Structures are given as structure tokens and as C-alpha cells.
Amino acid sequence: MSKEYRVAVVGATGAVGRAMRSILAERDFPVKKFVALATAKSAGMQLEYRGQEVICQELAPNSFKGVDLALFSAGGGTSLKFAPIARDAGCVVIDNSSAWRMEGDVPLVVPEVNPDDVNWHKGIIANPNCSTIQMVVVMKPLHDEAKITRVVVSTYQAVSGTGAKAINELVQQTGQVLAGEAPQPSVYPHQIAFNCLPHIDAFLDDGYTKEEQKMVNETKKIMGDDSIAVTATCVRVPVQNGHSEAVNLQFARPLSVERARELLAAAPGVRVVDDPENKIYPMPIEASGRDDTFVGRIRRDSTADNALNMWIVADNLRKGAALNAVQIAELLVERALVRVPR
Ligand SMILES: NC(=O)c1ccc[n+]([C@@H]2O[C@H](COP(=O)([O-])OP(=O)(O)OC[C@H]3O[C@@H](n4cnc5c(N)ncnc54)[C@H](OP(=O)(O)O)[C@@H]3O)[C@@H](O)[C@H]2O)c1
């Protein structure tokens, strides 16, 4: 019989945690025991895993005893404190927060791009930022062919990327505005309904936001190429789920639109949706709930040598978070790496 694992989800009640539960079940991940962890507020809550009731427990230092694999999605502070505790208890951690992503001894993995980086894990593996994941999945086959030298990206990020409370805020504010009431922002600094906020995560001294900086640093680490120049503008838009990105890629060598389409059509995890004449292009309402990263509007940038523009859309809760984490877990199982090296 193939091996089964005791798996914990930290943040099991959250937007990403819920997606993790359903994706583990959908993909038939070999789970012997499922452990749901969250705050004291959720302790005792009945959650569902594969039709079975699971009682949510409060995360505590002894939560990882006998657990083989933990998927963390409970914020950076929780990961900073509890990922080392889990690892020291012999549990391999796949962390969704930004806490460990840029540490030298922590692989930052997108299975379609740098699967072999799981081989050198030391107990903690980081899942990249949602906007970065969908971009590098598309960049990889193009980079292998024509070497990307520069990326200019603008994101249009859904509120689900902020978590369950932000989804409620968009829905509530939309109702309030339509009813002629003035919404009171709570999760975001300004009204998000019928608005766009060029502000995701904290501002840094150089005028960029941390989200923009994450896209720059994480892209280089995942692609294993520090020479790729990346500049980003990250924007929160009133979309419930599914991040979109307008991406301009510049290459060292010529790459035609036709060849780019061909490479992308053959790339794992990518779906080309590019028939503008028939009004067919990727959209978040269609990408939501799906596993692929969708790319369309592929066209030549006539203002630069060897450059293409494109539009990339993916479900940020799935490929941008939970699905990518489960795919990393699958890689660990395939390669017999569900163990903390001593
Ligand atoms: N949403 C995305 O698209 C996305 C993408 C990539 C990465 N991430 C990352 O994933 C993490 C969670 O995001 P989310 O969108 O799922 O947020 P969320 O909907 O707000 O859920 C947060 C989850 O974390 C739990 N939690 C919070 N503080 C905790 C603590 N001190 N101890 C134990 N559990 C704690 C919450 O439990 P309670 O319900 O008990 O409060 C809840 O289950 C964040 O680190 C985020 O940056 C999110």
C-alpha cells in the first residue's frame, strides 16, 4: 500500500485554508489523518474534510507532534513563530506567508518552474506570493527559449487575496453604495467597491510597496536568475476572486507572437485563451475555481526590440496559494522528501 501522511493545515478556517482542504481532497492527497488548526476563536468549530467532520484546534506549540506535513496559511507572524517549532518536531512545513520566502536555506517553489529546488529543503519550503506564481508559470517556457531580460508588470488583484474579511467587505460595500449609503472602510484604507487602490501591503522608503518588492525579489529567486530586471505596480481592484496582470516581457533574443503562443500552449499549468476577434481572452470570473494560469492578448510591443505584451489571469486562492502548496506537497511525496533532514 502506498504511504499516507498526517497532514495539518494551519489557518484551516481562512480563505486559503478552506481551499487547501478542498484541493487536498480533490487531488486525492494521501492523508492518513487531517489536523485543522486556527486561533482560539475557531477551536471546537466543526470543519469538513472529505465528507468527515474535523474539529478545529487552537494552534499551540504541541500541535505538530506526530504530524508529517503542515501547510501554513495563517499570516507571517504565525509562520515566523510556529514553522520552526513544527520543523523541530519533525514536520515538513509548506508556508504560504512571506515570512521565510527570501531566506537562503528555504526553497521558494513553483512546481512548473523550479521543482528541483524541493530537493534541498531543510524542513521549511515557501510558497511564493500569488501574483508572482501566475507570472513565473508563464515566464518560464518563454525564458527558456529567448531569455527574459526585463519585466514590467501591473497587477489587478482580487480582494480574496486579502482574506475572508476582505471578500465580505467588498460584498457589503457594494450593497451599501447601491443603496445610496456611505461605506465605512475597515479592511482597506479606502472604499474598495467601485474603486481601485494602488496600494497592496505597506509602502517602503523608495515609494514601492512590499507587494511590488515581493514580485521583484521572488521572481529572481524562483527563476534562478538575478539578472532579470523586474518592475511592478500592484493594484487592488473590486474583483471577488482571480488576479489579472498586464505583463510586458523583453527578451535577449527574438521571439514571435506565434512561437510564444506555441510554447505557452505546450507549457504545464498554462492555458492560452487568445482569440480577441471573437472577444475571447482571460478573465477572473472564468479563471476563478480553475487550476490553470490563463494567458491571452499576446502581442508584439512595437516600441521595444524583442518585447511582447500579454494578459495573465489565475485563481489566486488556488494556483496563487493553496493549489501551489498542495503541488509542492505532491512533489515531496513523489520524491520521498516528506521528512526533515537531520
Ligand atoms: N488569499 C490569498 O490569495 C493568499 C495568497 C498567497 C498567500 N496568502 C497568505 O496566506 C495566509 C492566510 O491568508 P488568507 O487569505 O487565508 O487569510 P484569512 O482568510 O484572513 O484567514 C486567516 C487564517 O489564519 C488563522 N490565523 C490567524 N492568526 C492566527 C494565529 N495567531 N494562530 C493560528 N491561526 C491563525 C485564522 O484563524 P481564525 O479563523 O481562527 O481567525 C484563519 O484560519 C496569509 O499569510 C497570506 O499572506 C494568501
PDBQT file of the ligand as one rigid body, heavy atoms in Angstrom, charges set to zero:
ROOT
HETATM    1  N1  LIG A 401      -5.530  34.963  -0.052  1.00  0.00    +0.000 N 
HETATM    2  C1  LIG A 401      -4.553  34.769  -0.948  1.00  0.00    +0.000 C 
HETATM    3  O1  LIG A 401      -4.748  34.852  -2.172  1.00  0.00    +0.000 OA
HETATM    4  C2  LIG A 401      -3.186  34.413  -0.480  1.00  0.00    +0.000 A 
HETATM    5  C3  LIG A 401      -2.250  34.092  -1.435  1.00  0.00    +0.000 A 
HETATM    6  C4  LIG A 401      -0.978  33.731  -1.018  1.00  0.00    +0.000 A 
HETATM    7  C5  LIG A 401      -0.689  33.735   0.307  1.00  0.00    +0.000 A 
HETATM    8  N2  LIG A 401      -1.608  34.068   1.232  1.00  0.00    +0.000 N 
HETATM    9  C6  LIG A 401      -1.220  34.040   2.640  1.00  0.00    +0.000 C 
HETATM   10  O2  LIG A 401      -1.968  33.053   3.326  1.00  0.00    +0.000 OA
HETATM   11  C7  LIG A 401      -2.197  33.482   4.662  1.00  0.00    +0.000 C 
HETATM   12  C8  LIG A 401      -3.675  33.436   5.004  1.00  0.00    +0.000 C 
HETATM   13  O3  LIG A 401      -4.410  34.157   4.072  1.00  0.00    +0.000 OA
HETATM   14  P1  LIG A 401      -5.998  34.062   3.975  1.00  0.00    +0.000 P 
HETATM   15  O4  LIG A 401      -6.306  34.854   2.780  1.00  0.00    +0.000 OA
HETATM   16  O5  LIG A 401      -6.475  32.669   4.084  1.00  0.00    +0.000 OA
HETATM   17  O6  LIG A 401      -6.438  34.876   5.315  1.00  0.00    +0.000 OA
HETATM   18  P2  LIG A 401      -7.796  34.752   6.169  1.00  0.00    +0.000 P 
HETATM   19  O7  LIG A 401      -8.943  34.386   5.327  1.00  0.00    +0.000 OA
HETATM   20  O8  LIG A 401      -7.840  36.008   6.964  1.00  0.00    +0.000 OA
HETATM   21  O9  LIG A 401      -7.510  33.526   7.166  1.00  0.00    +0.000 OA
HETATM   22  C9  LIG A 401      -6.505  33.563   8.138  1.00  0.00    +0.000 C 
HETATM   23  C10 LIG A 401      -6.421  32.204   8.807  1.00  0.00    +0.000 C 
HETATM   24  O10 LIG A 401      -5.324  32.201   9.705  1.00  0.00    +0.000 OA
HETATM   25  C11 LIG A 401      -5.775  31.863  11.016  1.00  0.00    +0.000 C 
HETATM   26  N3  LIG A 401      -4.961  32.590  11.985  1.00  0.00    +0.000 N 
HETATM   27  C12 LIG A 401      -4.723  33.913  12.041  1.00  0.00    +0.000 A 
HETATM   28  N4  LIG A 401      -3.908  34.190  13.084  1.00  0.00    +0.000 NA
HETATM   29  C13 LIG A 401      -3.621  33.017  13.679  1.00  0.00    +0.000 A 
HETATM   30  C14 LIG A 401      -2.845  32.655  14.810  1.00  0.00    +0.000 A 
HETATM   31  N5  LIG A 401      -2.200  33.545  15.540  1.00  0.00    +0.000 N 
HETATM   32  N6  LIG A 401      -2.801  31.348  15.154  1.00  0.00    +0.000 NA
HETATM   33  C15 LIG A 401      -3.468  30.414  14.427  1.00  0.00    +0.000 A 
HETATM   34  N7  LIG A 401      -4.225  30.695  13.342  1.00  0.00    +0.000 NA
HETATM   35  C16 LIG A 401      -4.284  31.989  12.977  1.00  0.00    +0.000 A 
HETATM   36  C17 LIG A 401      -7.222  32.294  11.042  1.00  0.00    +0.000 C 
HETATM   37  O11 LIG A 401      -7.908  31.610  12.061  1.00  0.00    +0.000 OA
HETATM   38  P3  LIG A 401      -9.302  32.181  12.683  1.00  0.00    +0.000 P 
HETATM   39  O12 LIG A 401     -10.378  31.911  11.668  1.00  0.00    +0.000 OA
HETATM   40  O13 LIG A 401      -9.449  31.370  13.917  1.00  0.00    +0.000 OA
HETATM   41  O14 LIG A 401      -9.082  33.644  12.936  1.00  0.00    +0.000 OA
HETATM   42  C18 LIG A 401      -7.653  31.854   9.641  1.00  0.00    +0.000 C 
HETATM   43  O15 LIG A 401      -7.836  30.462   9.606  1.00  0.00    +0.000 OA
HETATM   44  C19 LIG A 401      -1.535  34.839   4.772  1.00  0.00    +0.000 C 
HETATM   45  O16 LIG A 401      -0.233  34.649   5.259  1.00  0.00    +0.000 OA
HETATM   46  C20 LIG A 401      -1.489  35.323   3.363  1.00  0.00    +0.000 C 
HETATM   47  O17 LIG A 401      -0.465  36.247   3.147  1.00  0.00    +0.000 OA
HETATM   48  C21 LIG A 401      -2.860  34.416   0.870  1.00  0.00    +0.000 A 
ENDROOT
TORSDOF 0
